[in-house]
Amino acid sequence: MTMTNFEIYNIAKAMSEAFQDGSQYLPVKVNFFIQKNKATLMALAQDIDNSRIAIVQNYGTMNEETNQFMVPDDKIEAANAELMDLFNIEQEVNIRKISIDTIPDDINLTTAQMEALMFMID
């Protein structure tokens, strides 16, 4: 499946938050594919985040009070352009798809959980 870095980053975050407590019981196949997709997307999201941090560090300077990098006003446009380029990059991602029929009717998914899974449902 072709995805932009923006999609990868946001879906990885949504999956991480929606299924963080692990209390939702799902059929083995569904759970397995969720875990595989989550692991794949989280690894890619970490790479994207490392690149994002490198861009901010390149254009910014460390603020000793907040212990964060601050990008000066005269470099914000260039930094934002690079960040947009980063998030617009498309990648081929090995996503395991499931049929909506594999999710039993008696499983109660929250809206956030269902939204986090939408990309992988046929």
N, C-alpha and C positions, 0 to 999 in steps of 0.2 A: 504494500500500500504506500503510495506517495503522500508524504505529509511535510508541511513546513515546520521549521524549528519552533515557530510560534505555537502551532497546534501540538507538537510533541511536548513542549514545556507546560502548556496549560492542561493537557490531558493527564500528564504524569502527576501534576499537582492535584488535580481533581480526584484521580484514583487513590493517591496517597491519603488524602483527607477523607474520602468517602468510605474507605475500607480500613481505616487505621486501627480500629479496636478489635477486628477479627471476630466479632460476636455473631455475625450473620452467617448462618449455615446455608451453603449452596451445594448443589450436586457436584460430585467430584470433577467431572469434565469441565463444568463452568468455572469452578474454583481454580482448577489447574490452568485454564487459559487466561483467567484474570491474573493469576500470579506470574505467568510467563510474560504476558503483555506488560504488566506493571514493571517487572524487572527490566525488560527491554527499554521501555520508555524512561524509567528512572535513570538508567545508565546514560542514555542519550541526553536527557535533561541536565545531568551533571556536567557533561561535556559542553553543552550550550551555556550553562551557568559559568563554567570556567572561562569560556570565551568572553562572555558578558563582563565578567570581573576584569579580565585582561584589558578590555577596551576602556573601562572606567579608570583603571590604574594608569593606562597610557595617557589619557587626557587630563586626569585629575591629580590632585595632591592630597596627601594625608592630612586630615584635620585632627590635631592632637587631642582636642577637647572631646570630640565625638568618636574618635578612633575609626572614622570612615573617610573614604575618598570623596573629595568634593571637586566637581568639574567647574572650572571658571566659566563665567558667562561667554567669554570670547571663544570658547572651545565646545560649548554645548551643541551647537549645530553640527559640527563635524562628528562628535561622539554619537549623537542621535542618528546621524546618517549611517555610521558603521553598525550601530545596534539594529537599525531597521534592515540593513543588509544581512546581518546575522540571522534575524528572525524570519526573513523571507527565503532563506536557503531551503530548498526542497531535498528530502532524503527518501530513499526507499526503506521502509520499515517492515520487518517481518511480524505482521499482526495475525494472531490466531483469531479467526472469526467463529462465532457461535450462532446458531439459529435461535430465534426468539422462543421456539417450541421447546428448547432444552431447559428453559427456566420454568419450573413448575408454577402453576397458578397460585398455589398456597404460599409461595415465597413473598414476603413483604419487603420490598426494596424501597428505600427512601427516594425522594426525588433526586437528591444529590448522587446517590448510588446509581440510579438509572441513567442520569445524565453522564456520569463517568463511564458507563458501559456502552453508550450509544454507538461509538465509533467501531465497536467490534461485533455488533449484532447485524446479522443478515436479515 
